Amino acid sequence: MKPTSTFKLNLHEALKKAQTRQAINQIGKTAVALLDEHKTLEIDFENIVLTPSIADGVIGALAQSLGLPAFNERIKMKNLSDNQKLLLKHVIIRRLG
């Protein structure tokens, strides 16, 4: 059976206990696993100070796991500043390049 629902990931809440790169990477792995059960993943960046480590560990992992077409189809991001969008674009290009 194909997943049909959207899972809403509040990144601010998820990162509260993530003090290390390893913990951030685990959030990325969890996000990838959520796509086995949900058609889309909506990631809320509200109140996030987006660092390269967070961008790579979460978004980079998703992009690498899914590939660009599926990433664009299944991952929705909200509450991103223009600077955050640029950082994410850079991370995705590096992961997929």
N, C-alpha and C positions, 0 to 999 in steps of 0.2 A: 504494500500500500504506500502510495506517495504521500509525503507530508504536505499539509495544506495550510497550516497556521503560521503566524508570525510570532516570534519570540522577541520581546523587548528587553534589551540589555542596557541597564543603567550603568555605564562605565564608571561613574563616580563611586557608586556603591561597591562595585566589583573591585575597585582599586584600593578601597580603604585599608585593607590588610596586606596589600601587595607591596612589600618594602624592598624586594629584591628583583633582579632581572628574572630569576627563576620563577618567582611567583607571578610576574607579569606574563611570562611565557605560558604558564599554566592557564591563565585566563584565555589566552589565544587558543590553546588546545581545547578548552571547554567550549569556546565559541564554535570551533570547527565541529565538535561533537554534537552541538545543539542542532546543526543543520541536518543531522540524520533524522531528527524528529520534527523539524519545522521547515517549511518551505522558504521562509525569509527570516533574516535576523535584522532587527532594527536597533542600531547602536546609538545611544544618546550620549553626546559629548558635553552636556551642560555641566558647568563647574569643573571642567577638566583643564589642568595645565598639561598640555600634550607635549611630552618629551619624545625624542627619537626612540628611546627604549620602549615606551608604551606604544608608539605608532608601529614599530617593527614587530614587537612581541604579540600584538593583537591583530592589527589590520594587515601587516605584512604576512603573518601566518595564514590568515584567511585567504588573502590573494594568492599565495603560493599553493595552498591546498586546493582551491577551487579553480584557479585559472581566471584570466580577466573576464571572459564572457559570462561565466557563471557568477563571478564576484559581482559584476555590475547588475546582474539580474536578481541575485539573492540577498545582497547586503545593502541595507538602507542606513544612511547616517544622517543624524540631525543635530542641530545646535553647534555647527562648526563655523569657526571664523575663517576668513580668507587665508590667514597665515596657517591655520591648521590644515586647510584643504591643500595648500602647497606642500606642507610637510608630508601629508599622506600620499600625495601624488608621487613625490620623490621616493618614499619608502616602497610603494608598489612597483614603480619602475625598476628600482634596484633589485627587489625580490624576484621580479619576473624577467629581468634583463639578462 
